[in-house]
Each structure stands twice: as C-alpha cells, then as structure tokens.
Amino acid sequence: MRVGLAGPALALILAACAPRGVRTKGLEPAQSTAEALQTALAPRRLALVAGVDAYDDPAFPDLKHAKHDASALAEVFESKRGGGFDQVVTLGDPTREGLLDALKTLQGAARRDDVVVVYFSGHGTRVPDAEGWRRFLLSKDSQPSDLEHTAIDLDALTTWFSTVPAARKALVIDACFNGDGKSAVRPEHRTDAPVAGSLVKRASLDAGEALLFATTPGRPSVEDDQLGHGVYTYYLLEALGWGFAEADRDGDAVVTAWEAHDHARAKTLERTNGAQVPEAALRVVGMADVVLAGEPDKRRERDRSLVYLYAGTDHALAGAELVVDGRTRGVLPGTVPLEPGRHHLALQAPGGGVLAEGYATLAEGHAYRADDLARLVDGPRFGVTVRPAFVTSPPFRRAMGVGSMGLEMGVWRRDDDPPGRNQVVAVSLGVANSPGRPGFATSRGFGWLTIEGGWQADWRRVRARATWTLSGVLIPPSYPDGRPDGVPPELLPDQAGWVFGTTGPGLQVGWVLSEVWSAHAMARPTVTALDTDGRGVRAVPWVTTGAGFDAVF
C-alpha cells in the first residue's frame, strides 16, 4: 500500500511524543505484590474521542456539531451502564500536534487484553496523487498549502491503528472527503464523477479490529441542525443509548461495533435519502467484536481470552491454524480472541498434521502464548499424586485381614512430543497397616513400590490413564517369640514375612478441577505366583484401589 510521506512522518512524530507522568499527593492504601500486579494487568477499556468545529484557516469553514459529537459519545463511553470505559480522553478543537500526542499516549498505554476505541469528527479533504486520491483529516491548525505537515493522512492513521497492541479495537471516522458536508476540497479537486473503491486500503485487518466510516468515497457526511449532530454519529449514539434494544440485533444485552454500525448505517441512509452511505471494514474472529455499550455484567461476559504468538517465520508454530471446537479461528503469528471456558483446541501445521490437540480451560481476559497453549492442550507433562489406598489379597487374609488402608504417593511424567505423545511413566510408593485380629497376627505395617508405563490423555474434563504395572511388595515378619526353627514360613501365614513382585494392568480415571488440580479413582488388579499355605505355588491376586488428587506442573 502506498502511504506517501505522511506515513513515515506520522510514525516519526508519534514516536517522538512520550506519555507524560502524573502524580497524586497524599497517602494511598498499600497493596500486596499479587494485588498490585492483578490491578495493573487487568483488562481495561480505553477511548480517545476528538471533535473539531473551529479551523484557523478560512479555507476550511467551521462546523457546528463536531465537538458535540465527541463530547456526547464520550459521555456514553464513560457511563457505567453504557460503555463503561475506564479511561476516556476528549479533545475539542485539537491541533495536529495535540492529536498526535494523544494518539501516541494511547498507543503506549494500550495492552493486548484491552479494548481501544478512537473516534474523530470533523472535516476531511483530498488531493490527487499517482494512485488516485490522498485523504486527510483536518485538525484546528491544518493549512491547505501544507497538508503533509499540518493534517492527518487517513491511510497513515489506519496503518498506525493496526500497531495499537489491543486485540479488540475500533477506529470511527465521521468525516468525508468529496467537498460536500463535513469536508473542504479545493474547487479544482472536486469532481462529479463517481469515486469507486474503499476508504480502507489495507490488505487485511487484525482479528477483532473494526474500521467504521460515516460515508464512502465520493459521498458526503453531513451535519443535521435538527439532530444537533453529524447524522451518522447521531444514530451511533442512538444505538448505544435510547435505541439500544433495536440495535442489539442478537439480543445478548450488549451492542457491539458491528451492531452499532449496522443500526447507524440503515438510519443514515433513510435520513439522507441514500446520499450518505456509511462504510465499515471489520474482521470478527469468533465473538471478538468490540463491545461499545451494555450492562456491566453483560460486557464482562463478552470479555475474551486471547491466544497470541509474535515470532519469526522459523518458529515451530508459524503458519499454524488455531482450530477451536472444530472451527478455524485464526492463523499464527497474530492474536486470536476466544470465548472463555473449556474448549477443544488444535494447532494444525500449514502442510497438514496436528502439532498439538486437547482440551483446556481458558480464563476470561487472560492472554496465552501459543507455545504455552500447545503444552496446555496436550495435557500436563509432570504431576504429583497423593491418595488413600486400600489393599486386599484373599490368600494373605490371615496376615492382612480383609484388607488394609494406607497412603500412596507418587510422581508421573507424560510425553508431549511425537512419536511418543501421550505416553506416561509413573512411580509411586505406598504404605499400609494390617489390622490385628484375635488369634492371628498383631497389627503390622507393610509397603510397596510400583512402576507403571502406558497412556494418558484428556477428553473434555476427563483425564484417563491406562498402564501396565509392576509392584514390589514387602510384608515384614511378625513372630511374637521369634521364628520357630525348621518351620517353613508358609506354615505360619499369619506371622511370616514376604517379599515378592506382582504385575497387572492399571486404570485411573479423573476429573479435571482446574489447570493444576484433578481428582481421580484408581484400580490395579495384579497377580503373582506364591506358595502361601504349603499347598504349592499358585496365582495370588493382589488388588490396590484408591482415590485422591493430582497436582500438575
């Protein structure tokens, strides 16, 4: 896209303007580090509105309602039951320097999770160039002889707007560029020939970005004394205020940028008998449209989680598609806003194949780097297990009773990377105490060490593991008066000690409580070969069951 000298000039001027510090006097309550960070990083709603009525150069006739457009919209944005914006900066009759300084301050303050709206009401103008027309927004001190350095190049402004870090943002322009209405054009630059094309020359928009214009090329944007506003802005205000119910087309109790524009466009066409035709360029990924007004609770419900990646083309995830619940939502690098909650997520390679796939719960207003998301959806890589366990083995009933209660603790690691993805290895150590019974062995402790390997994966909130296990068991002897000489242990099953190995399948099924905690139930029905009663070696079952918690990292 050709921006001309105005693009670099605008960028240089914006870079030169630094946000000014603000200090308050007096004492403020102290916050903990966690509270301070949470407050500092919480998503915000930021707006900059500007209206220009008075122009220094007589070549640009004054307007009547542009400042009123800006102040009325600022009032709606500041209202808790309207836009609920945390910060609204209002500029009346700004100079070019003042407007650029405010834009730079906004750019420096905006963060990825924020919502940003920039609004301008005032004159526009145009001059011919090699590619057709260059269009400018006029500040109070704009000079027709030097638009390059005294006005705002529209193409440069829309290009700059793409660099604002916020993933949800709207630029709203109530101006025109044809010489009628809210524009001033030299007589030699006026034409009755139709002007085709669009006011947006950028090839693509970011996800969640909206560019709204009060009119299209070659058509006017007019003020209406009866309405006391520019026509488009009046109906934009209507959509956010007294006409909220009509503008809220999907009935979700919020009015988004596309709903407000659609309402204002239809009403503007009707009011001007088709002379003024508003234009918009939006890229809404999922439900990522900018919410302009609504009840506070409803606005918060529409807050989005963000998945982002800004890395070079050599990054492993460069070019990957993010697929959410079966629908492609965006391509990395970039930022993709998503609805909070639990989703099935997949990162698909450009040439086919799955780089990562699984379920994850996305927190409201939280930003996830795509690398971290890939590990998250594939499931946890490392965890610690703690669970009460119950052990039983009928052949050892005289030594153990019906069963013994104990505690098992362990660690496990799961492979994220192909070809071993979903493979898991776990090691656990358990101890239990067998109850004493009259006429049999007294109470005594025993323990076991288990190694297992197999498969583990998540499906929605279910976390399942299937493994093959090998356990070593130690049951110490318990001879009240020492072991009788010459008596084989198997003839004293209630007193003898045993050391043996047992093997069999393992099954664990859990419920994911959060990204850290899950609750689970486990069963290991294993078998060994022993002579426990002097009747010969036979298969001896050894069954361990339990229920507990995993903490994952």
Sequence and secondary structure as in RCSB ss.txt:
>XXXX:A:sequence
MRVGLAGPALALILAACAPRGVRTKGLEPAQSTAEALQTALAPRRLALVAGVDAYDDPAFPDLKHAKHDASALAE
VFESKRGGGFDQVVTLGDPTREGLLDALKTLQGAARRDDVVVVYFSGHGTRVPDAEGWRRFLLSKDSQPSDLEHT
AIDLDALTTWFSTVPAARKALVIDACFNGDGKSAVRPEHRTDAPVAGSLVKRASLDAGEALLFATTPGRPSVEDD
QLGHGVYTYYLLEALGWGFAEADRDGDAVVTAWEAHDHARAKTLERTNGAQVPEAALRVVGMADVVLAGEPDKRR
ERDRSLVYLYAGTDHALAGAELVVDGRTRGVLPGTVPLEPGRHHLALQAPGGGVLAEGYATLAEGHAYRADDLAR
LVDGPRFGVTVRPAFVTSPPFRRAMGVGSMGLEMGVWRRDDDPPGRNQVVAVSLGVANSPGRPGFATSRGFGWLT
IEGGWQADWRRVRARATWTLSGVLIPPSYPDGRPDGVPPELLPDQAGWVFGTTGPGLQVGWVLSEVWSAHAMARP
TVTALDTDGRGVRAVPWVTTGAGFDAVF
>XXXX:A:secstr
   TTHHHHHHHHHHH         S      HHHHHHHHHS  EEEEEEE    SSTTS   SSHHHHHHHHHH
HHH TTTT  SEEEEEES  HHHHHHHHHHHHHH  TT EEEEEEES EEEEEETTEEEEEEE TT  TT HHHH
EEEHHHHHHHHTTSS SEEEEEEE   SSSSSB   GGG   S   S S   S   TTEEEEESS TTS   EET
TTTEEHHHHHHHHHHTTTHHHH TT SSEEEHHHHHHHHHHHHHHHTTTS   EEEEE  TT   EEEE HHHHH
HT  EEEEE   TTSTTTT EEEETTEEEEESSEEEEE SEEEEEEEE TTSSEEEEEEEEE TT EEEHHHHHH
HHH  SEEEEEEEEEEE GGGHHHHTT EEEEEEEEEEE  STTSTTEEEEEEEEEEEE   TTS   EEEEEEE
EEEEEEEEETTEEEEEEEEEEEEEE    TT   TT  GGG TTT  EEEEEEEEEEEEEEE SSSEEEEEEEEE
EEEEE SSSS  EEEEEEEEEEEEEEE 
